[in-house]
Amino acid sequence: MKRPSLLLFGALGVGAYFLLAPKFPKDQSVNVVLGDGAASVTEVRLHYGSDKEADLARDVSLAFEKGKAPRVVHHEARLPDGDYVVSVEVHGEHTFTKERRVHLESGSTTQIEASR
């Protein structure tokens, strides 16, 4: 009698995992390419927004000393796989914002061109 109920419980657990796993947050690798203008950048702000779920929004601000920003800024966002609008605000000698729709998927790297 215990064995069938244990198997049913296990099957329900496995089914729930596969149903909910896509909604679990994962590390998403994002590279923001500043290019030759990196030397004048003092801050990069990223806003991740989801059209489907407002509570998935994330913001990050990365500050650099003038002349010390890398040509490619790397960020690991902790978000579920899916479609997002990423807003990149670059501050420095010239301040500007770029927005891009992206599909984030764990295990891959998304690259956003943010050079002028």
N, C-alpha and C positions, 0 to 999 in steps of 0.2 A: 504494500500500500504506500509506503514512503517513497519508493523508487519512482513511480509515475508522477507524483506531485513534485518531486525534486527535479525531474526532467522538464516538466512543464514550467516550473519556476525558472530554471536555467534558460529555457528557450525564450521566455518572456524577457528576461534580462538581456540576452543577446539581441533580441529584436528591438528593445528600447534603446540600447547603445547605438545600433546602426541607424535608428530613426533620429536620435538626438545628436550624434557625433558631428554632423556638419555645422551645428550651431555652437559647438564648444570653441572658445577662443584659442587661437594658435599663434605662434610667432610668425609674423609676416615681414619679409625682408624687402625694404624699400631703399633705393639709391636715388638721391637728388643730385643731378649733375650740374655743378656751377660753372665748370669750364674755366676759361681764362680770367673771368671776372671774380674768381674766388678770393683773390688777394685783397679786394676791397669789401668783402662781406664780413659783417660783424654779428649777424644773427639770421637764423633760418627758423621760421615758424611753420609747422605743419598742422593742418586740420583734416582729419579723416571723418567724412560724413557718409551716412547710409541713407538712401532714399526710402528704404523699407522700415528701418528701425532707428528712431531718433536716439535711443539710449546707447547705440553703438558708436556715437561720436567720440573722438579722441583728439586731444590737442597736445602738442609738444613744442617746446622752444629750445633751440640749441644756440648757445652764444659762443662767439670766437673773438679772440684778440685780433685787431686789424692786422692783416697779412698772414694770419695763422689758419684760416679756414681751408679745409681740403678741397680739391677740385671735385671730389665726389663725397657727399655727406651720406653716411649710412645710418639708417634707423630701423630698429626692430619694433614693429607695432604688434600689440597683443590683441588680435581681432579674429572673429570667425572668417572663414573663407567667404568670398562674395564680392559684389560690386559696390564700389565706393567712389565718392568724389573727393579728391585730395586737393586741397588748396595749399600752395607753397608761397609763403611771403618771405621775400629776401630783403634784408636791411643792410645798408652799407652806404657807399658813395651814391648809389642809385637804389631807391626802394621800389620794388615792384611785386606784383602778385601774379601767379600762374595757377590755373585750375585745370585739373585733368580727371577724366573718368577712367577708373582702372578696375581690373578684376584681380583681387588678391587671393592667392592660393598658397597654402603652406608648402614648402619645399621648392618654391620658385622665387625669383627676385624680380621686383617691378622697378623699372627705371623711369624717372621723371626728369625731363630736360628743363632746367631752370636757369639757363644762361641767357644773357640779353642778346 
